[in-house]
Amino acid sequence: MLARHNSVWLVPRHGSTAVSVVGVLDWTTYGRLRDSLLELAAESENGVLLDVERLALHDRELVKVFSLVALRVGDWPAVPFALVTGRPEQRAVLAGQRAPVYADAAAAEAAWERPARKRARRVLVRSPRTSACAREFVRGTCAEWRVPELAEDAQLVATELVENALRHTDSVPRLRLELRRRRLAVEVADESSHPAVVREGLDLTETGLGLRLVAKVAKTWGSSRCRSGGKTVWAVLRRG
């Protein structure tokens, strides 16, 4: 069993891509179902295919949770997200959602767009040179992937996310870059479950402007919990 909360739980199917959701979608389960799906997407390599056939849908307002998840994962981690149910009455309730709905898994898999992507990872050692090593890695990767126009902003974002992890956690930062659909994601994972937040009233004479600066240069950014513990702080840069 993957995750359980009140009267709804997720059950793995084949591999890490497909899961079934079982129970009742109501106001007591809405939030945790949303968070569980976002955590699942954050760690998925191929996307999330959600079988809702055994999920009771009594409130049309609450099915908007699937649109919210689809919107969030569309920016990061930019993986496919789709719903599956063989029940026509459920497909009628789910019609108009941002997440596509299919009658079976085979149809969903066939329709999924899987754009080419590139990934690079680096586990950073905590030292006085950690941020410099992160910048070197980002600069070299952007050159290798032929996106030099993103290198400056990507180095800035990586520096701030890495320094944030060093300053506020005891973790070894794990830096990952991913290029997909003309977007470059810069991600730093750590072992702390506390979400990253923007500090208000930061003195601009201090070293490092933190997440406020990340928010200025990135198309979007966020902090996502991991099912295995800890979190990933990420920012997405868009090519011109």
SERO-4910 file (N, C-alpha, C, O; in steps of 0.05 Angstrom, whole numbers):
BEGIN
 pado doro    nc1    nc2    nc3   cac1   cac2   cac3    cc1    cc2    cc3    oc1    oc2    oc3
  Met    A     17    -24      0      0      0      0     18     25      0     37     27     16
  Leu    A     11     43    -17     28     67    -21     23     88      0     41     98     13
  Ala    A     -3     96      4     -9    116     23    -38    113     31    -55    107     15
  Arg    A    -44    118     57    -72    116     66    -79    139     83    -63    148    100
  His    A   -103    150     79   -112    173     95   -142    173     97   -156    174     76
  Asn    A   -152    171    121   -181    169    125   -193    147    108   -186    124    111
  Ser    A   -212    154     90   -225    134     74   -216    132     45   -230    122     28
  Val    A   -193    143     39   -182    141     12   -153    132     14   -138    141     31
  Trp    A   -145    113     -4   -117    105     -4   -109     98    -33   -126     91    -50
  Leu    A    -83    100    -38    -72     94    -64    -59     67    -63    -45     60    -45
  Val    A    -65     51    -84    -54     24    -86    -38     21   -111    -48     26   -133
  Pro    A    -12     14   -109      5     12   -133     -6    -10   -152    -17    -30   -143
  Arg    A     -3     -5   -178    -10    -26   -198     16    -35   -211     33    -44   -196
  His    A     18    -33   -237     42    -43   -250     64    -21   -250     59      1   -261
  Gly    A     87    -27   -239    109     -7   -238    102     17   -221     85     15   -204
  Ser    A    116     38   -226    112     63   -210     93     82   -223     87    103   -212
  Thr    A     84     76   -248     68     95   -263     38     94   -255     26    115   -251
  Ala    A     27     70   -253     -2     68   -249     -9     61   -220      3     44   -208
  Val    A    -30     75   -210    -40     69   -183    -70     70   -184    -82     84   -201
  Ser    A    -83     57   -166   -112     58   -162   -118     74   -137   -103     72   -117
  Val    A   -139     91   -138   -147    105   -114   -174     93   -105   -192     90   -122
  Val    A   -176     86    -80   -199     72    -69   -210     87    -46   -196     98    -29
  Gly    A   -237     88    -45   -250    101    -22   -270    122    -31   -283    119    -51
  Val    A   -272    144    -15   -292    165    -20   -277    192    -21   -262    198     -3
  Leu    A   -282    207    -42   -271    234    -44   -290    253    -31   -312    258    -41
  Asp    A   -282    264     -8   -299    283      6   -281    305     18   -257    305     12
  Trp    A   -292    323     34   -277    345     44   -255    336     64   -236    351     68
  Thr    A   -259    313     76   -238    303     95   -215    289     81   -194    286     93
  Thr    A   -219    281     56   -198    267     42   -185    283     19   -165    276      8
  Tyr    A   -198    305     12   -189    321    -11   -160    329     -9   -144    324    -27
  Gly    A   -153    342     14   -126    353     17   -104    332     16    -84    335      3
  Arg    A   -108    310     30    -88    290     31    -85    275      5    -64    266     -3
  Leu    A   -108    271     -9   -106    259    -36    -90    277    -55    -73    267    -69
  Arg    A    -96    303    -54    -80    322    -70    -51    320    -64    -34    317    -83
  Asp    A    -43    320    -39    -15    320    -31     -2    293    -39     21    293    -48
  Ser    A    -16    271    -35     -5    245    -42      0    243    -72     20    232    -81
  Leu    A    -18    254    -88    -14    253   -118     10    271   -126     25    264   -144
  Leu    A     13    294   -113     35    311   -119     62    298   -111     82    300   -126
  Glu    A     62    285    -89     86    271    -80     93    248    -99    116    244   -106
  Leu    A     72    234   -108     76    212   -126     88    222   -153    106    210   -164
  Ala    A     77    244   -163     86    255   -188    115    265   -186    131    263   -204
  Ala    A    122    276   -162    149    287   -159    170    266   -161    193    272   -169
  Glu    A    164    241   -155    183    219   -156    180    201   -180    194    181   -183
  Ser    A    161    207   -197    155    190   -220    174    196   -243    180    219   -249
  Glu    A    183    175   -256    200    178   -280    183    181   -305    191    194   -324
  Asn    A    159    168   -305    144    166   -330    117    180   -330    105    185   -351
  Gly    A    108    188   -306     82    200   -304     64    185   -285     73    165   -273
  Val    A     40    195   -281     21    183   -263     -5    176   -278    -18    194   -289
  Leu    A    -12    151   -277    -37    142   -289    -55    133   -266    -49    113   -253
  Leu    A    -76    147   -261    -93    143   -237   -119    130   -244   -136    141   -258
  Asp    A   -123    105   -234   -148     90   -238   -167     99   -216   -162     93   -192
  Val    A   -189    112   -223   -208    122   -203   -234    105   -202   -254    114   -191
  Glu    A   -234     82   -214   -258     66   -217   -270     59   -190   -294     56   -187
  Arg    A   -253     55   -169   -263     48   -142   -264     72   -124   -264     69    -99
  Leu    A   -264     95   -135   -267    120   -119   -295    131   -121   -305    135   -144
  Ala    A   -308    136    -99   -335    147    -99   -333    177   -103   -320    191    -87
  Leu    A   -347    188   -123   -346    216   -130   -374    227   -126   -391    226   -144
  His    A   -380    239   -103   -406    249    -97   -409    279   -101   -432    289   -104
  Asp    A   -387    293   -102   -388    322   -104   -372    331   -128   -348    327   -129
  Arg    A   -386    344   -147   -372    352   -172   -351    374   -166   -332    377   -181
  Glu    A   -355    389   -145   -335    410   -138   -308    397   -130   -287    407   -137
  Leu    A   -309    375   -116   -285    363   -106   -268    349   -128   -244    345   -124
  Val    A   -281    342   -151   -265    329   -172   -245    349   -184   -228    341   -200
  Lys    A   -248    375   -177   -228    394   -186   -200    389   -176   -181    400   -185
  Val    A   -198    371   -156   -172    364   -146   -154    353   -168   -130    356   -168
  Phe    A   -166    339   -187   -151    327   -209   -141    348   -228   -119    346   -239
  Ser    A   -157    369   -233   -148    392   -249   -125    406   -235   -105    414   -249
  Leu    A   -127    410   -209   -106    423   -194    -79    407   -196    -58    419   -201
  Val    A    -81    381   -192    -57    365   -194    -45    366   -222    -21    369   -225
  Ala    A    -62    364   -243    -52    365   -270    -38    392   -276    -18    392   -290
  Leu    A    -50    413   -266    -38    440   -270    -11    442   -256      8    452   -268
  Arg    A     -9    432   -232     16    434   -217     38    417   -230     60    426   -233
  Val    A     32    392   -237     53    375   -248     60    382   -276     80    373   -287
  Gly    A     43    398   -289     49    407   -316     74    424   -317     89    423   -337
  Asp    A     78    441   -297    102    458   -295    126    442   -284    148    443   -295
  Trp    A    121    427   -263    142    411   -251    129    388   -235    110    393   -220
  Pro    A    137    364   -240    160    355   -255    155    351   -285    171    338   -298
  Ala    A    134    362   -295    128    361   -324    125    333   -334    136    325   -355
  Val    A    110    317   -319    104    289   -327     75    287   -334     58    303   -324
  Pro    A     67    267   -351     39    263   -358     23    255   -333     33    241   -315
  Phe    A     -2    264   -332    -21    257   -311    -48    252   -324    -58    270   -337
  Ala    A    -59    228   -320    -85    221   -332   -101    204   -314    -90    191   -296
  Leu    A   -127    204   -318   -146    188   -303   -157    165   -320   -160    168   -345
  Val    A   -164    143   -307   -175    120   -321   -199    110   -306   -198    107   -281
  Thr    A   -221    105   -320   -244     92   -308   -260     79   -330   -265     91   -351
  Gly    A   -269     55   -325   -287     41   -344   -316     48   -339   -333     37   -353
  Arg    A   -322     65   -320   -350     71   -313   -359     96   -328   -348    118   -322
  Pro    A   -378     95   -346   -387    118   -361   -397    141   -344   -393    164   -350
  Glu    A   -411    134   -321   -421    156   -304   -399    171   -291   -402    195   -286
  Gln    A   -376    158   -285   -353    173   -274   -341    191   -295   -333    213   -290
  Arg    A   -339    180   -320   -327    197   -341   -344    222   -346   -333    243   -353
  Ala    A   -370    220   -342   -388    243   -345   -382    263   -323   -381    287   -329
  Val    A   -378    254   -298   -372    272   -276   -345    286   -280   -342    309   -274
  Leu    A   -326    271   -291   -299    281   -294   -295    297   -320   -273    308   -324
  Ala    A   -314    298   -337   -312    312   -362   -306    342   -357   -317    354   -339
  Gly    A   -288    353   -373   -280    381   -370   -257    386   -352   -248    408   -349
  Gln    A   -247    365   -339   -223    368   -322   -198    372   -339   -197    364   -362
  Arg    A   -179    386   -327   -154    390   -341   -139    364   -346   -125    361   -365
  Ala    A   -143    344   -328   -131    318   -331   -148    302   -351   -172    300   -347
  Pro    A   -137    291   -372   -152    274   -391   -162    249   -377   -150    239   -359
  Val    A   -185    239   -387   -198    215   -376   -201    194   -398   -210    200   -420
  Tyr    A   -192    170   -392   -193    148   -411   -208    124   -400   -211    121   -376
  Ala    A   -218    108   -419   -234     85   -411   -217     62   -400   -226     46   -385
  Asp    A   -191     61   -409   -174     40   -399   -145     49   -400   -139     69   -413
  Ala    A   -128     34   -387   -100     42   -385    -86     41   -412    -68     58   -417
  Ala    A    -93     22   -429    -80     20   -455    -84     45   -471    -66     55   -485
  Ala    A   -109     55   -471   -115     80   -486   -100    104   -475    -90    120   -490
  Ala    A    -98    105   -449    -83    127   -437    -53    126   -444    -42    146   -451
  Glu    A    -42    102   -442    -13     99   -448     -8    106   -477     13    119   -483
  Ala    A    -26     98   -495    -22    104   -523    -24    134   -529    -11    143   -548
  Ala    A    -40    148   -514    -44    177   -519    -24    195   -506    -22    218   -514
  Trp    A     -9    184   -487     10    201   -472     32    212   -490     44    197   -506
  Glu    A     36    237   -487     60    250   -500     83    248   -481     82    258   -458
  Arg    A    105    237   -490    129    235   -474    152    250   -488    168    238   -502
  Pro    A    153    276   -484    173    292   -498    201    284   -488    205    276   -466
  Ala    A    220    286   -507    248    280   -500    258    297   -477    250    321   -476
  Arg    A    274    286   -459    284    302   -437    313    294   -432    321    272   -438
  Lys    A    327    312   -419    354    307   -411    356    311   -381    343    330   -370
  Arg    A    371    294   -367    374    297   -338    403    295   -330    419    280   -342
  Ala    A    411    310   -310    438    309   -299    435    312   -269    420    329   -260
  Arg    A    450    296   -254    449    297   -224    477    301   -213    497    292   -225
  Arg    A    478    313   -190    503    316   -175    497    317   -145    482    334   -136
  Val    A    509    299   -130    508    301   -101    531    318    -91    554    313    -98
  Leu    A    525    339    -77    544    359    -69    555    354    -41    540    347    -23
  Val    A    581    357    -37    593    354    -11    591    381      4    596    402     -7
  Arg    A    584    380     30    582    404     46    611    414     51    626    401     65
  Ser    A    617    438     40    643    450     44    641    479     36    620    488     27
  Pro    A    662    495     41    662    523     32    659    526      2    652    548     -7
  Arg    A    664    504    -13    662    506    -42    636    494    -54    634    490    -78
  Thr    A    618    487    -37    594    474    -46    579    490    -68    572    479    -89
  Ser    A    574    515    -62    560    532    -82    576    535   -108    564    535   -129
  Ala    A    602    538   -105    619    541   -129    618    515   -146    616    517   -170
  Cys    A    618    492   -133    616    467   -147    589    464   -161    587    454   -183
  Ala    A    567    474   -148    541    474   -160    541    491   -186    529    483   -206
  Arg    A    553    515   -184    553    532   -208    570    520   -231    562    522   -254
  Glu    A    592    508   -224    608    495   -245    593    473   -258    594    470   -283
  Phe    A    578    457   -243    562    435   -254    540    446   -272    536    436   -294
  Val    A    527    467   -263    505    479   -279    516    491   -305    505    487   -327
  Arg    A    538    506   -303    550    519   -326    559    498   -347    554    501   -371
  Gly    A    572    476   -338    581    456   -356    558    441   -369    559    434   -392
  Thr    A    536    435   -353    513    421   -364    499    438   -385    490    428   -405
  Cys    A    495    464   -379    482    481   -399    498    483   -425    486    484   -446
  Ala    A    524    483   -423    540    483   -447    537    457   -462    535    457   -487
  Glu    A    537    435   -448    534    409   -461    507    406   -474    505    395   -496
  Trp    A    486    417   -462    459    415   -473    453    438   -493    431    439   -504
  Arg    A    472    455   -497    469    477   -517    447    496   -509    431    504   -526
  Val    A    446    503   -484    427    524   -475    442    545   -459    436    551   -436
  Pro    A    463    557   -471    479    576   -457    464    601   -448    472    614   -428
  Glu    A    441    607   -461    426    631   -453    412    627   -426    404    647   -414
  Leu    A    410    602   -417    398    597   -390    419    594   -368    412    592   -345
  Ala    A    444    593   -376    465    586   -356    467    606   -333    469    598   -310
  Glu    A    465    632   -339    468    652   -318    446    650   -297    451    649   -273
  Asp    A    421    649   -307    399    647   -288    399    620   -273    393    618   -250
  Ala    A    406    599   -288    407    572   -275    428    571   -254    423    558   -233
  Gln    A    451    583   -258    472    584   -237    462    600   -213    467    592   -190
  Leu    A    449    622   -218    438    638   -196    418    622   -179    420    622   -155
  Val    A    400    609   -193    379    593   -179    392    570   -163    386    566   -140
  Ala    A    411    556   -176    424    534   -162    439    543   -138    438    530   -117
  Thr    A    452    566   -140    467    577   -117    448    583    -94    454    575    -71
  Glu    A    426    596    -99    407    603    -78    394    578    -65    391    577    -41
  Leu    A    387    558    -82    374    534    -71    394    518    -55    387    507    -33
  Val    A    418    516    -64    439    501    -49    445    515    -23    447    502     -2
  Glu    A    449    541    -24    455    555      1    432    554     21    437    553     45
  Asn    A    408    554     10    385    552     28    385    525     42    380    523     66
  Ala    A    392    503     27    394    477     39    416    475     60    413    463     81
  Leu    A    439    487     54    461    487     72    455    503     98    463    495    120
  Arg    A    441    525     94    436    543    117    415    532    136    416    535    160
  His    A    395    519    124    371    512    140    368    482    145    349    474    159
  Thr    A    386    465    135    384    436    140    412    426    145    432    439    141
  Asp    A    413    401    155    439    387    158    444    368    135    462    351    137
  Ser    A    429    370    114    430    351     92    453    356     73    465    378     72
  Val    A    460    335     58    478    338     35    460    345     11    443    329      4
  Pro    A    462    369     -1    444    377    -23    448    359    -47    471    351    -54
  Arg    A    426    352    -60    426    336    -84    415    353   -107    391    360   -107
  Leu    A    432    360   -125    425    379   -147    418    363   -172    433    345   -180
  Arg    A    396    371   -185    388    358   -210    379    379   -230    365    398   -222
  Leu    A    387    375   -255    377    392   -277    361    374   -296    368    351   -300
  Glu    A    340    386   -307    324    371   -326    315    390   -348    303    411   -342
  Leu    A    319    383   -373    311    399   -396    289    384   -411    293    362   -420
  Arg    A    266    397   -413    244    385   -427    225    408   -437    221    427   -422
  Arg    A    214    405   -461    195    424   -472    205    453   -470    190    470   -461
  Arg    A    230    457   -477    242    484   -477    243    496   -449    244    520   -446
  Arg    A    241    479   -428    243    489   -401    265    474   -386    269    450   -389
  Leu    A    279    490   -370    301    478   -354    292    479   -325    287    501   -314
  Ala    A    291    457   -312    285    455   -284    310    452   -268    327    435   -274
  Val    A    313    468   -247    335    467   -228    324    457   -202    306    470   -191
  Glu    A    333    435   -191    322    423   -168    343    416   -147    365    407   -154
  Val    A    337    422   -122    355    415   -100    338    400    -79    319    410    -68
  Ala    A    346    375    -73    332    358    -54    348    357    -28    373    358    -28
  Asp    A    334    356     -5    347    353     21    330    335     38    308    326     29
  Glu    A    339    329     63    325    310     80    305    323     99    293    310    116
  Ser    A    302    350     98    284    364    116    256    364    104    252    369     81
  Ser    A    236    359    121    208    359    113    196    387    114    174    391    104
  His    A    210    407    125    200    434    127    200    447     99    221    447     86
  Pro    A    177    457     90    177    469     63    193    495     62    197    509     81
  Ala    A    204    500     38    218    525     34    199    548     32    178    546     18
  Val    A    205    570     45    187    594     45    203    618     40    227    620     46
  Val    A    190    638     28    203    664     23    205    680     48    185    684     62
  Arg    A    229    690     55    233    707     78    225    736     71    235    746     51
  Glu    A    209    748     87    201    775     83    220    794     97    232    788    118
  Gly    A    224    818     86    240    838     99    269    832     99    283    842    117
  Leu    A    279    817     80    308    810     80    324    835     72    317    849     53
  Asp    A    345    840     87    362    863     82    378    857     56    392    837     54
  Leu    A    375    875     36    388    870     11    418    872     12    431    865     -8
  Thr    A    429    881     34    458    881     37    469    854     46    493    849     45
  Glu    A    451    836     54    460    809     62    469    794     37    461    799     15
  Thr    A    487    774     42    495    757     20    473    737     14    462    724     32
  Gly    A    465    735    -11    445    716    -19    417    728    -15    410    735      8
  Leu    A    402    731    -36    375    742    -34    354    720    -31    330    726    -29
  Gly    A    363    695    -30    345    673    -24    323    669    -45    327    674    -68
  Leu    A    301    658    -35    279    650    -53    265    674    -66    252    670    -87
  Arg    A    267    698    -55    256    721    -69    269    725    -96    256    732   -116
  Leu    A    295    721    -97    310    724   -122    303    702   -141    300    706   -165
  Val    A    300    677   -131    292    655   -147    265    660   -160    261    656   -184
  Ala    A    246    671   -144    219    677   -154    220    698   -176    203    698   -193
  Lys    A    240    716   -176    241    737   -196    251    726   -223    242    735   -244
  Val    A    270    708   -222    282    699   -248    268    675   -259    271    669   -283
  Ala    A    254    659   -243    242    634   -253    214    639   -263    200    657   -254
  Lys    A    205    622   -282    178    622   -291    159    614   -269    138    626   -265
  Thr    A    167    594   -254    152    585   -231    172    570   -213    192    560   -222
  Trp    A    165    567   -187    181    552   -169    163    541   -147    140    549   -144
  Gly    A    174    522   -132    158    510   -111    175    492    -93    199    487    -98
  Ser    A    162    481    -73    174    463    -54    155    439    -51    132    442    -43
  Ser    A    165    415    -58    149    391    -59    160    370    -40    183    364    -40
  Arg    A    142    358    -25    150    337     -7    155    311    -23    143    307    -44
  Cys    A    172    294    -12    178    268    -24    166    246     -7    165    248     17
  Arg    A    156    225    -20    144    203     -5    164    190     13    157    180     34
  Ser    A    190    190      4    211    177     19    221    194     42    239    186     57
  Gly    A    210    218     45    219    237     65    234    260     53    245    257     31
  Gly    A    235    282     67    250    306     57    233    320     36    209    317     34
  Lys    A    246    337     21    232    354      1    251    360    -22    275    356    -21
  Thr    A    239    370    -44    254    380    -66    244    409    -71    220    414    -75
  Val    A    263    428    -72    257    455    -79    265    459   -108    288    452   -116
  Trp    A    248    469   -125    253    470   -153    245    497   -165    228    511   -154
  Ala    A    257    503   -188    250    527   -203    252    520   -233    270    505   -241
  Val    A    234    532   -249    233    526   -277    240    551   -293    228    572   -289
  Leu    A    260    549   -310    268    571   -328    258    564   -357    260    541   -365
  Arg    A    249    584   -371    239    579   -398    257    591   -419    267    613   -416
  Arg    A    263    576   -440    279    586   -462    263    607   -477    239    605   -480
  Gly    A    278    626   -488    264    647   -503    255    638   -530    244    653   -545
***
